[in-house]
Amino acid sequence: KQWPELYIVVVTDNPEPGRSCFQVLDRRASDRDARLLPIDLCDVGDLEIYRSTVEEYEGLVKQVFSLLGAQLRGRDLLRKPPRRVPADPARAPRSEERESSA
């Protein structure tokens, strides 16, 4: 009710066959309790976005998502902390002491 013109745009690099990478969840098109179903961005008439424009950017989306995925795959997500954490935080060296010893 607060934002009657609000559209939720979902971007995916792996849409269902025949679907766009850019999909919209339009709350106005559904009942309040109904499940929101995605609509291809170019099929939302109020936005006046052409299919050719969407197709132009879909290639870019797939490239960006591919690069992001490659970075995540190359990262060791379960790394150890860079230094030991003392058992008693009161005994931890203060930031000034760490800087002077470095």
C-alpha positions as CSV (number, residue, x, y, z in Angstrom):
1,K,0.0,0.0,0.0
2,Q,2.9,2.4,0.7
3,W,4.6,1.9,-2.6
4,P,1.9,1.1,-5.2
5,E,4.4,1.3,-8.1
6,L,7.0,-1.0,-6.5
7,Y,8.3,-3.9,-8.6
8,I,10.7,-6.5,-7.3
9,V,13.2,-7.5,-10.0
10,V,15.0,-10.9,-9.7
11,V,18.1,-11.5,-11.7
12,T,19.3,-15.0,-12.3
13,D,22.0,-16.5,-14.5
14,N,20.1,-19.8,-14.8
15,P,16.5,-19.1,-15.8
16,E,14.1,-21.8,-16.7
17,P,14.1,-22.6,-20.5
18,G,12.4,-19.9,-22.4
19,R,12.5,-17.5,-19.5
20,S,14.5,-14.3,-19.1
21,C,17.4,-13.6,-16.7
22,F,15.3,-10.6,-15.5
23,Q,12.1,-11.5,-13.8
24,V,9.6,-9.4,-11.9
25,L,7.5,-10.1,-8.9
26,D,4.5,-7.8,-9.1
27,R,2.5,-7.6,-5.9
28,R,-0.3,-5.7,-7.6
29,A,-1.0,-8.6,-10.0
30,S,-1.6,-11.1,-7.2
31,D,-4.0,-11.6,-4.3
32,R,-2.6,-10.7,-0.9
33,D,-2.2,-14.3,0.2
34,A,-1.3,-15.8,-3.2
35,R,2.1,-16.9,-4.1
36,L,4.0,-14.4,-6.2
37,L,4.9,-15.8,-9.7
38,P,7.7,-14.3,-11.6
39,I,7.0,-12.5,-14.9
40,D,9.6,-11.8,-17.5
41,L,10.7,-8.1,-17.3
42,C,9.8,-7.4,-20.9
43,D,6.2,-8.8,-20.3
44,V,5.4,-6.1,-17.7
45,G,3.7,-3.5,-20.0
46,D,3.8,-0.6,-17.5
47,L,7.6,-0.6,-17.6
48,E,7.9,-0.4,-21.4
49,I,11.1,-2.5,-21.5
50,Y,11.6,-4.2,-24.9
51,R,12.6,-7.9,-25.2
52,S,15.7,-6.8,-27.4
53,T,16.9,-4.6,-24.5
54,V,16.6,-7.4,-22.0
55,E,18.3,-9.9,-24.3
56,E,21.2,-7.4,-24.7
57,Y,21.8,-7.4,-21.0
58,E,21.3,-11.1,-20.4
59,G,24.7,-11.9,-21.8
60,L,26.3,-9.4,-19.4
61,V,24.5,-10.9,-16.5
62,K,25.7,-14.3,-17.3
63,Q,29.3,-13.1,-17.6
64,V,29.2,-11.2,-14.3
65,F,27.6,-14.1,-12.4
66,S,30.2,-16.4,-14.0
67,L,33.1,-14.2,-12.7
68,L,31.5,-13.9,-9.3
69,G,31.1,-17.7,-9.1
70,A,34.7,-18.2,-10.1
71,Q,35.9,-15.9,-7.3
72,L,33.8,-17.8,-4.7
73,R,35.0,-21.2,-5.9
74,G,38.6,-20.0,-5.7
75,R,38.3,-18.8,-2.1
76,D,38.9,-20.9,0.9
77,L,35.7,-20.1,2.8
78,L,36.8,-22.0,5.9
79,R,40.0,-20.2,6.7
80,K,41.6,-19.9,10.1
81,P,41.7,-16.6,11.8
82,P,44.8,-14.5,11.0
83,R,46.1,-14.8,14.6
84,R,45.3,-16.6,17.8
85,V,42.4,-15.2,19.9
86,P,43.4,-15.2,23.6
87,A,41.2,-17.2,25.9
88,D,41.0,-14.2,28.3
89,P,40.1,-11.0,26.4
90,A,41.5,-8.9,29.3
91,R,45.0,-10.3,28.5
92,A,44.8,-9.4,24.8
93,P,47.3,-6.8,23.7
94,R,45.9,-3.4,23.2
95,S,46.0,-1.9,19.6
96,E,48.9,0.5,20.6
97,E,51.0,-2.5,21.9
98,R,50.4,-4.4,18.7
99,E,51.4,-1.5,16.5
100,S,54.6,-0.8,18.4
101,S,55.7,-4.5,18.3
102,A,55.1,-4.8,14.6
